[in-house]
Amino acid sequence: MTYFALRVLSRILKIFSIKKLYIISRNLASIFFNYVPKRKETALKNLKIAFPDKSDEWINTTLKKCYNFFIFNFLQFLAFPFDPNSIKIEVVGEKHLKNAINQKKGTVLVSAHFGSWEILGHWFGKNSYPLVGIAQRQKNKGANLFFEEKRQLSGIKQVYRKSSMDFLYDVLNANEILGLVSDQDAKRKGVFVDFFNKPASTHKGAALFHLNTNASLIFGICVQKNIGQYQVEFIPINPDKKSVEDITQLYTSVIERSIKKYPEQYFWFHNRWKTKQ
């Protein structure tokens, strides 16, 4: 039932232009911010940890923008595939991605719950880059199937966490791109690195894949510059030291710098500092 409900909603949303979707998202964001308390306190707490010198007014305004941003992007995702002429994507640092692929050792793409990550996946598929993204399986089977089908429409592949490690290494051995989202609390299995001046348990998979295969390591994001205007950016991660902690800190610091530029485009709703050192 969930699957078919989402398909019906998707067909309805396709009727609207991106500007109309933005207006709808703005109204929905106001409702969620004011009347749906779930995870709101977590987001406020996280923002205050990350930006201790900012006023309460700035914190609240940023969180309101955050609601708007993610609801708008979710509506866009539901409406996908959209008219390719309705969005414009500027790319910065694509040479770094090409250089990584040309090393022929596989490429580990590190990203975060930041910016328009579904647009990022769309860009990879549209430009025929062999991306295999690791995703979290949804508890609802209908929703999980719907989201998987939407992402594959872009031309990218998706596997789930706890997939066979042999398969993930095969991706790199085939000189494909293994995409990991590496910014959530990793519990006791993670490594503690500095994130906004506070120790945070962080997934170390990207560092381990790099160390075990010598695969190229690169950071990639897609930020929304305006309605229908996006910027995809790639930043090479070139670790001088060879410890898991050092490498994990390198890409975590890159994530932090990106968030500081666009704080409303980070998903503040998960408990990033849940696990204590």
ABEGO torsion letter per residue (X at the ends): XAAAAAAAAAAAAAABBAAAAAAAAAAAAAAAAAABABGAAAAAAAAAAABAABBAAAAAAAAAAAAAAAAAAAAAAAAOBBBAAABBBBBBGAAAAAAAAAAGAEBBBBBBBBEBAAAAAAAAAAAGBBBBBBBBBBABAAAAAAAAAAAAAAGBBBBBBGBBAAAAAAAAAAGBBBBBBBABBAEAABBBBBBGGBBBBBBAAAAAAAAAAGBBBBBBBBBBABBGBBBBBBBBBBBABABAAAAAAAAAAAAAAAAAABAAABBAABBAAABBX
